[in-house]
């Protein structure tokens, strides 16, 4: 089972698991005149301790920060999403950054890390959030795969049955030309013989 050195697995709910995950964000010069800086989540530090935009390295105008440590949580209800992600060419963890003006010079905060591509897609639909995909290390892939193996249950296919419309109760002859009625909103008006001349 994947367990980073110095970190322990924490159980949030009976059917979930969590590990602390440090998020590495890179700040580099922007490539357009409208954005002075480009910000990207580029890495993760499994089992990392607490951090608040700690500089990891700075070189040639590019700075990498240990932005924050947040829990990567796995839930039994999302095992289908994790199984899907593990079958991709490069299984990844999704890091969600949202705007935050509380720290001067740092326009983002780490909101979420998830192994569910479906949950990440929900944030992609927002124009404000920045969602980055970072490759899972082999040990983390094994940890997620173990969780999926223990908790995933395939939903049984249930064939939909057609309704028998012939047996349905009608609306007491409304619209039925065989039943004489004074007026009927469903019936087209009768034309008189002289109307077509």
Residue pairs with C-beta under 8 A, 6 or more apart in sequence:
1 9
1 142
1 143
1 146
2 19
2 46
2 139
2 140
2 142
2 143
2 146
3 9
3 19
3 47
3 143
4 19
4 46
4 47
4 139
5 47
6 47
7 19
7 20
7 46
7 47
7 48
9 17
9 18
9 19
10 17
10 18
10 19
10 71
11 17
11 18
12 18
12 71
12 73
13 75
15 75
15 76
15 77
15 151
16 73
16 74
16 75
16 76
17 73
17 74
17 147
18 71
18 72
18 73
18 74
19 46
19 47
19 71
19 72
19 143
20 46
20 47
20 48
20 49
20 69
20 70
20 71
20 72
21 44
21 45
21 46
21 47
21 48
21 69
21 70
21 71
21 72
21 93
21 113
22 44
22 45
22 46
22 47
22 48
22 49
22 51
22 66
22 68
22 69
23 41
23 43
23 44
23 45
23 66
23 67
23 68
23 69
23 70
23 95
23 110
23 113
24 41
24 42
24 43
24 44
24 45
24 56
24 64
24 65
24 66
24 67
25 39
25 40
25 41
25 42
25 64
25 65
25 67
25 97
25 108
25 110
26 39
26 40
26 41
26 42
26 62
26 63
26 64
26 65
27 37
27 38
27 39
27 62
27 63
27 64
27 65
28 37
28 38
28 40
28 61
28 62
28 63
29 36
29 37
29 38
29 61
29 62
30 36
30 37
30 38
31 38
39 97
39 107
39 108
39 130
40 130
40 132
41 67
41 95
41 97
41 110
41 130
41 132
41 134
42 64
42 132
42 134
43 64
43 134
44 93
44 95
44 113
44 134
45 66
45 69
46 137
46 139
46 140
48 66
48 69
49 69
50 69
51 66
51 67
51 68
51 69
52 68
53 65
53 66
53 67
53 68
53 103
53 106
54 65
54 66
55 63
55 64
55 65
56 64
56 65
56 66
57 63
57 64
58 64
67 108
67 109
67 110
68 109
68 110
70 110
70 112
70 113
71 113
72 93
72 113
72 114
72 115
73 114
74 82
74 115
74 144
74 147
76 151
78 116
78 118
78 119
79 147
79 148
79 151
79 152
79 153
80 152
81 115
81 116
81 117
81 118
81 119
82 115
82 116
82 144
82 147
82 148
82 152
83 148
83 152
84 117
85 91
85 92
85 115
85 116
85 117
85 144
86 141
86 144
86 145
86 148
90 135
91 135
91 136
91 141
91 144
92 133
92 134
92 135
92 136
93 113
93 114
93 115
93 133
93 134
93 135
93 136
93 140
94 112
94 113
94 114
94 115
94 116
94 117
94 119
94 120
94 123
94 131
94 132
94 133
94 134
95 110
95 112
95 113
95 131
95 132
95 133
95 134
96 110
96 111
96 112
96 113
96 114
96 120
96 123
96 129
96 130
96 131
97 108
97 109
97 110
97 111
97 129
97 130
97 131
97 132
98 108
98 109
98 111
98 128
98 129
98 130
99 107
99 108
99 109
99 128
100 106
100 107
100 108
100 109
101 107
102 109
103 109
108 130
111 123
111 129
112 119
112 123
114 120
115 136
115 144
120 131
120 133
123 129
123 131
124 131
136 144
170 176
173 179
173 181
174 184
174 185
174 186
175 184
175 186
175 187
177 187
181 187
